[in-house]
Amino acid sequence: MGEGLGADDLLMVGRRVIAEEAAGLKCLADVLDGSFAEAVRLIQSLQGHLVVTGLGKSGLIACKVAATLTSTGTPARFMHPVEALHGDIGLVGPDDALLAFSKSGNTDELVRFILHFRHLGGAVIAVVSEAKSRMAELAGLVIRLPNLPEACPMNLAPTTSTSMMLSLGDALAMALVEARGFKPEDFARYHPEGSLGKRLLLRARDLMHAGDELPVVKITQSFEDLLRTIDEKALGMVCIVDVVGEFLGVFTDGDLRRLIRRCPSPMSLSLEAAFEMSRRSLGDVQVKRSTIRSDMPLIDCRQIMRDSRITSLVVADEHNRPVGIVRQQDIIAIGLG
């Protein structure tokens, strides 16, 4: 029979499944009641962890729910009911609560897990479709799912029911986000290697070349010293400072090429003269290149480089002494380009 399905038939099946699951979510939203708010408040007030459990497809949903909760500021961990009954329940303490997912509410392993959890832990929240199930009887708080047919043509494969469980888990997590006043900065702390985490958390000090990597020469040194420093530090530039170490400007590979075009024997120049002659517009007054502070977000450093059409920024301390260099290519390399 299946081999005879054409493209239009397959498309119709896909749309039907999605429509049935969407109808299930609409029904869930309509019947959600005060037990949901109670569950949010209970989880918000926990001193310990929220243990999330389920078996089979419900267990896979429980894993995702635990991960979403943890990443949005609610300490949660998934615990397999069978593993719990064979030692993992030793992790449970009286400050913990249990969030258990099951369509029937009568899964034997989950029922036994709840019985043992009640002796060691705190509150139990059951997410079930059957109000008269064993899990509903044992739990202190029950969130009812509409008892709807699955989108499976045989009404067997968990589809609509697991979609509702997943949506309910997301709803709990997002309600807790709002209840706690969770901000993007908080989210970033739990996702330090994600795009948002890097944008909000990483500062110039986290990526700058500093210490022995920092190329610095005093204006009183020789032009040969400057060339040697550029070569040794291999950053394509050097910071030029005055006699007390305050930043005057930079000398880059591009400045060196300009200087060679303008002066047939640059090695005869003093560093100060070479610095003067290498600037982009000889008729202009030498302008000191601006510096940034070490706490500037890297994403702002990147924007300054774009706007100024430069490829590096000098990080200076409160006395305008160079302490580091942030390069465009390093920012791009970590995914902020």
N, C-alpha and C positions, 0 to 999 in steps of 0.2 A: 504493500500500500504506500509506504513512504517513498519508494523509488519513483512513484508516479507523480509526486508533487512537483509542480512547476515553480518558477521563480515567484510568480504572483501568489501562489498558495503558501509558499514559505514566508513571504513578506506578511501575509495575512496572519499566519501563526505568530510571528514575532510581535506584530502590533496587538494581537489579542492578549498575549501574555503580559505585555507591558501595560495595556489598558486595565487588565484584571488586577495586577499588582498596584497600579495607581489608584484604582477604586478601593482596594484594601487600605491603602494609606489614608485616603480621604475618610473612610469609615473610622479608622483609628483616631484621626484628629477629631472627629465629631464626638466620639465616645470617651475621649480622655477626660478623667475627672480629678477630684481632689486627691486621690491616692498618688497621682503623679507629683503634685506639689509637696505632699508629705515625704515622698521619696527623695526629692531634691533637698529638702531641709534636713532630712536625716543624714544624707551623704555629706552635705555641707558641714554638718556639725561633728563629723567623725574625728576622733583623735588618732585613730589608727588608719588602716588601709581598707579599701573596698575590695573584697574578693569577688570576682565575677566568674560564673561557671555555666556550663551547659554541656550537653553530650551530642555527638554527631554534628549535623548541620547547625544546630543551636549552639554547640560549643565553638564552632568556627566564628559565628556571629559574636559570641561572648568574648573571644580573643580580640576581635576588632574593637568592640565596645571598650574593653579594658585599655587598649592602646590609645583610643581617642580620649578617654578620660584622663589618662596619665599625661598625655601631651598637652592637655589644657588645664593642668593644675590640680587635678584630683588624683591623689595616689591610689592606683588600682593595679591589681594583678590577676591574671587568669589562673584558675586552678582546675585541672581536670578532675572530675568527680571520682574516677577510679583511682587516680594517683593520690587524691586526697584521702581516700579510704585505706591507702597503703603507705601512709607516712607523711605525705605533704601537709596534712591538716595540722601537723605540729607547728607550722608557721603561724597558725591562727591564734589571736589573743582576744581578750575581752573588749578591746577598743575597736576591733574590726567588725565589719558588717558584710553580709553576703547578698549578692545580686544574682539570682538564678533564672535562666531562660529555659523554657520548655513549652511546647505547644500543648501537649496533653496534660502536663503537670503530674504525671504518674510514673515517670521514668524511674525505675527501681534504684539505680545508682545515685541519682539526684536526691531522691527521697531519703536514702540512708545518709548521704552527705549532709543534708540539712539537719537530720536528727543528731548527728555527731557535732555539727557546727554549733547547734544551740547549747551544747554543754561547754564548749570552749570559747565561743565568740559572742558577738553581740546580736544586733537585729538581723532579720532575714527578710529580703524583698523578693517576692516571686513574680515573674512575668510569665503569665500563662493564659491560655484561652478558656480552659475549663474551670469555672468558679468552684465546682464541687470536687476538684482534684485533691489528691493527697498533699501535694506541694502547697496548694492554697490553704489547706487546713493547718499546715505546720508553720507557714510564714506569718510573721507579725504584720506584714503589709503586702497587699496584692495589687499589681497593676494588670488589669484585664486587657487582653487582646481580643478583638472581634473574632469569633469562631467562624471563619469563612472558608470556602473550598479553596484548595490550592489551584494555581494557574496551570498545573500539570493536567493534561487531558485525561489522565487516569485518576486524578485527585490523590496522587501518592507522593511525588517528589516535593519536598519542602521548597516552596517558591513564594507564594503570597505571605505565608506565615513568617518566613525568615526575613522577607523585605520589611514587614512590620516590626520585627524585633530589632533589625538594624536601624530603622528610622527612630524607634523609641529610644534606643541607646544614644543616637545622635541628639535627640531632643533632651535627654537627661544631661548630656555633656554640655550642650549649649545653654541650657537653663542655668547650670552651675557656673558657666563662664559669666553670664550676666549677673547672677546673684553675688559672685565674688568680685565683680568689677575687674575682671581679667582684661588686661590691655595687650596691644601688639608687642610691647616690650617684654611682657611676661611670657607671651607665646614664643618670642625669639629666644628667651633663656632656655626653653625646653627644646629648641631646634637650632642649636648654635651652628650646625653645619649646613642648614638649609638656606635658601636664598634670603628669606626674611631675616633669619638670625644673623647672617653676615651683614646685611644692610643696616640692621639696628644695633648690633653689638660691636662689630670690629672697628677699631680706631687706628689712627695713624701709627700709634706706638706698637700695635700688634703686627705690623708688616714692615716697619721702617728698617733700613740698614743702619745700624748704630755701632758704637764702640769701635773695635778695630776695623770694622768694615767701612767706617765713615771717612771719606776723603776730604781732608782739610789742609789748607796751606795759609800761612800768613802773608799779607801783602808785601812784607819786607823780605820774604824768601826769594829765591831765584826762579826764573822761568823754567829752568831745568828741573828744579824741585817740583814744580807744578806738573810737568810732563811725567816725571817719575811717579808721582802720586796717582795721576789718572790711570797710568798703566798698571800699577800695583793693585789698586782697589777695584779696577775693572767695572766701574759703574757708568762709564762714559761721561763723567763730569767730576768737578772738584768744587768744594765750597771755599771761597776766599774770605778771610776774616782780617780785621785790623789787629793792631798790636795787643789789644786787650781781649781778643777773641770774639768780638762782635761781628755779625754777619755783614759782608759788603755785597756779595753777589756770587754768581756761579760762573765757572768757565767750563764749557762743554766741548764735545768733539766737533760740533758745528762751529763753535767759536774758533777752534784751532784751524779749521779749514778756511774760515774767513780771514784769519790772521795771515796765513801762508799766502793767500791771494794778494793781500795788501802789503806785505812786507817780505822782501826777498831774503832777508836773513833774520828771522825772528829770534834765533838764539842769542843775538846781540842785545835784545831788549831786556829791560827790567821787567819783573812780573807786573808792576803797576802800569808800565807803558803797554805791555802786551794785553793786559786786561782792558785798557782804554781803547786800544786800536781794534780789538776784536768785537766790539759791540756792533749791533746790527746796523745802526744808523750813526755814522761818524759825526754828523752835524748836530746830533742831539746831546743833551746832558746825560751822563751816565746815570741810569735809574737803578736803584737797588732793587733786586728781586725780592718780592714779599715772602715771608715765611708763614708757616702755620704752627699750631700748637699740637702737642702729641695726643690730645683727647679729641681731635677732630674726627668725625666718622669718616671711614674710608670712602663711602659713597659720595660724601661732599668733596673729598680730595679728588675723586674721579671727575666730578662736575667742574671743579676749578681748572683741572687740566684740559678738559674739553673746551671750556669757554676761553681759556688763555692760549690754547693750541701749544701746550708744552707737554713734556713727557715725564716730568719729575717735580717734586715739591720738597723744599727743605723744611725740616721740622726744627724749631728753635725753642730754647727755654725762655724763662721770664726775662732774662738779660739779653735776649736776641743772639744767643750763642748757638750755633748749629749742634744738634744732638742726633739727627737722623735724616735719612732721605727716603721718601716714598716714591716708587716708580710706577708708571702707568702699566708696564708689562706685568708687574707683580700683582696689581689689582685685577687685571684681566685674567691672570692665571688662576685666581681663586674663584672666578665666576662672577665678578662684579663689573665686567666690562660692558 
